[in-house]
Amino acid sequence: ATHIRGYATDYANVVEALITLYETTFDRRWLTEAGRLNDAFIEQFHDEAGGGFFYTAHDAEVLIARSKHASDSVVPSANSTAVHNFLRLAILLDRKDLLDLAEKTMMTFGRYTSRGSLSRMQWAILFYHHPPKEIAIVGDPDDPATKALIRQVYADYLPNKIVALATPRDAQSEDALPLLKLKTLVKGKPAAYVCQNYVCRRPVTSPSDLADRLSD
């Protein structure tokens, strides 16, 4: 166990890593943990009065002044990373409250976003203004056909995307992720649904057809 308290950047970066880990392994526990830790981050660091997030937690050692910034250096700022996390989790978990918080945080630092030192915040703003492709894959993760669809998702550079996967059985369960809920195989084959704002185009089953969907 560590005796050093985590700072805002620690929380935000771990949340980001957990979301990415889910989108890599599709193990639901990583997304669950990302949501839990993100809520803890908000509770511990959010500036209710002024917007944005402090560097130190509310119950940390009392300082003369608590810093709060969005400037990105070698390590992106907690505020910049948090906005991107909120936008991703808002879609994956269907959490409008996180979308609202992302919007408020962007507005808090809006007058600074033209500066080059806020490159990560600018990326988050682009993610917000250019809604990501929401890619829902239904199939057995060990099925070669499912794996081929996953490979195609990551074959080309597509920064604005959300990826989720479930087995056919899990997609029909009550606790299925919103993006995956009630999605099915297509004629018994693993299928990929490309959506925006939860509105999905007809599913495809081949990597080449998925590539066409992603390039539109």
N, C-alpha and C positions, 0 to 999 in steps of 0.2 A: 504494500500500500504506500502511496506517495504522501509526503507531508507538505507538498507545495500545491497551493490552490491553482486551479486552472484559470487562465485569462480568456477574454472573449475570443481571441484568435484561436486558442486551443479548441474551444467548443465548436466554433464555426468550421474549422478545418476538419475535425473529426466527423461532424455531421456530413460534410461534403464527401468525405471518404466512404462513409457508410452508404450513402445514396449510390455512389459509383460502384461500390461493392455489390449492392443489390442488382444494379443494371448489368453487372458482369456475371454474377453467379445465379441470380434470380432466386436466391434463398430469402424468403420473406422475413426471416428474423432480423436481417440487416436493415431492412426498411423500417421495421417496427422500432428497432433501436434508434435509428436516425430520427424518427418522429418523436420519440421519448426525449432524446438528448436535445433536440431542437426546442422543445417546449421548456426544458430546463434552462437553456440558453436565454430564451425570452424572459423567463421569470427572474433570472439572476442579473441580467445586464441591460434590459430595456429602459430607456429614459422616457417615462410616461409623459413627462411635461414637455421636453424639448425635442423628442423624436430621436431615432437612431439608438445606438448601443454603446454603453461605456466600455472601457477596456477592462476595468475591474468590476467584480461582482458587488451586489448591494450589501452583502454581509462580509466583505473583505475588510482589511485594515483601513481605518479612516485616513484619508489623505487630505492635504490642503485643497487640492482640486482633482477631480476625476476627469481624465482625458477621454475624448471621444472624437474620432476622426475617420475619414474614409480614404486617405491617401494610401496608394498601393506602392510597395517597394518590392524587394525580393520576395517577401511574404505578403500576399494581398491582405488588406485590412479586414477586420472582422465584419464591418458593415457591408463592404462589397461582397464578401463571400456569403454572408447571411442572406442578402437580397436574392442571390442566385439560388441558394438553398430553399428559401421560401417559395420561389417560383416553381421549382421542381417538385417540392413536396405538395404544393397546392394542387398540382395535377395528379400526382401519384396517389395522394390520399384524399383528394377532393375536399381540400381545406380552404374555403373562401377566406377565412380569417387570416391565413398566411398570405394570400394574394393581397388583401387589404394592407397588411403590415409591410409587405414588399413595396407597395405603392407609396405608403407614408414615409418609408425610409428613403426611397429615391427622391421624394420631394424634399426631405430634410437636407439632403446634400446636393439638390438640383443645381444651385448656383455655382457649384464647383466642378460639375461634371465635364466641362469643356477642357479642363486641365489634363495634360498627359499623365499626371500622377494618379489619376483615377481610372486607369485602363480597365481594371477588373469591374468597377462599377459601370463603366460604359458597356462592357460585355453583357452585364446583367440587364441593362436598359435595352440593348438590342434584342436580347432574349424575350423581354417583355413586349416590345413593339412588333416583333416578328414571331408570332406564336409558333412554338415548336411543333414538329411532327410528333404525334403521339402514336407510338408503334406498339401494338398489342399482339403478342404471338401466343397461339394456343397449340400445344402439342407436348408430347413426352420429351423432356430435355435430353434423354439418351437416344432418341430417334435421330438417325442421320439426316432425315428430311427437316427436322426441327433445327438441328445444328446448322444446316445449310442456310436456312432463313436468318439465323442469328449472325452467321458470318457475313451475309450480305448487308445487314444493318450497319456493320462496322467496316465494310469494305471501302467506303469512300468517306471523306471528311464531311461530317454533317453535325456541326456544333449544336444547333438548335433541335434537339430531339429528346424525347422521353421514351424509355423502353421498359416494357413489362412482359412477363411470361407466366403462364399457368398451364397446368395439365388440364385436359378437358373436364375432369371431375372437379378440380379446384375452381375452374371458371364458373361452374354452376352453383357453387356454395354460397351461402348467405354472406360470408365474410370475404368474398373475392374482392380484389382491388377494383375500384370503380371503372377503370379503363378496361378491365378484363371481364367484368361481370356479364354472364350469359353469352359470351363469345363461344363459338363452337368450331369443331373441325369442319372441313369442306370435303364432302364425299369421302370421309374417313382419313383425309390427309391433314397434316399440320398446316395451319393457316396463319397469315399475317394480316392484321387490320391496320391501315394507316389512317389516322384520324387527326382532327383539330377541333379543340373545344368539345371533345367527346362525340363529335359527328364523324362517322367513319365511312370511308369508301368501301366498295365491295372487296371482300377479302381475296387474297391471292395465295397460291400454294407453291409457286416456283420462285427461285431466287431472281431470275431475269424479270419476272413481272413485278416483284418487289422493288427491284432496282428502278424500274420505270416509275412506280408510285413515288419513290423517295426523291426522284429527280424532278418531279412536277413542280 
